[in-house]
Amino acid sequence: MELNRRTVIAGTAAAGLATTLGTGSAQAGTGSGGRKPVRELFGTLADGTKVYRWSLENGGTRLKVLSYGGIVQTLELPDRHGRYANVVAGFDDIADYVAKSPYFGALIGRYGNRIGKGQFTLDGTSYQLSVNDGVNSLHGGAKGFDKHVWDVEPFTEGSDVGLHLHYTSVDGEMGYPGTLRTTVTYTLTRHGDWRIDYAATTDKATVVNLTSHVYWNLAGEGSGTIEDHELTIAASRYTPTDSGLIPTGELAEVAGTPFDFRHAKPVGRDIRAGHEQQVQAKGYDHNWVLDKGITARPEHIATLRDPRSGRTLKIATDQPGLQFYSGNFLDGTLTGTGGRTYRQGDALCLETQHFPDSPNHAEFPSTVLRPGQTYRTSTLHTFGA
Ligand code: GLA
């Protein structure tokens, strides 16, 4: 966490107060090593499976993660005065996650975003996936990785704390070939940064594109629109889509369009520009083609800043794409952890990924994983105020 001197002092004081009140820990704001993650029962699924919630804290960041979907339920950060707020959308109740979550905070697999008609051909064999978004397959199909209970293994390593989350998807699940063994590691560093490391292996050739579907509002969950958040995306091109939000294959220039976020710009500035791509998607719901391409290590690709609170989020990834979704489908019918409803644009997603529908676009970077290979990608979230 990048904090100025005044904030560090204020943040430590605020954390001390929270400890007295029994809601926080002495670790917050100190930048010292974290303590062991703590587990509590969060709820029970209809079939009797217990869902646990893990609390992690390190370097001034507080994170609560569910074993269901690897969901980040809450993520609390100090503002420039050291005042904490939960900056991600979520629910209080497991039943809401099961019944109606638009992927709040969840791990997405096997394939982040859409595959056209839920079909692809690999090595001469055609596969039909579970279709759950009109005629297309979205975020892994009807029961994606967001709707499974993961095995969670807590760890403390040096000054880091974290969780290893394991899920094995059997051959043919949601139509995908191969048994896919996935481990996702969430790490909170002593600086309060949140890192995600994804790993997967398969026993048959398959396609994989894992991501995280956190909905951010740096002013605080339920506090209103994200249209005044300033966003920067290091991308000169994006992938325009058809009306079903499937990429046409074109890599269009952002220059001179509302899609140009190469310099910090309030999300709302051009959101009503009436560009046909925005009209179709009801806002931004597109994949940006990151200028850096695929890299061996995570590189900085996006910055989100809330001018009111001063909170900032910087994202680094090794992936070639970023799906920026401006919360277009939030319609005032879901009530979040703070008791307030979420309306359109009350939170936004920045999903690091390979491009949507890559299995049907030979010209896009490949998402094929073969036996003997290990899928590995990492995304780092750095917070400041
Ligand atoms: C992704 C998609 C959106 C929408 C959300 C979830 O970001 O691109 O179209 O489906 O997930 O509502």
Residues whose N, C-alpha, C, O or C-beta is under 5 A from the ligand:
A	BS01	GLA	P102 D285 Y325 F329
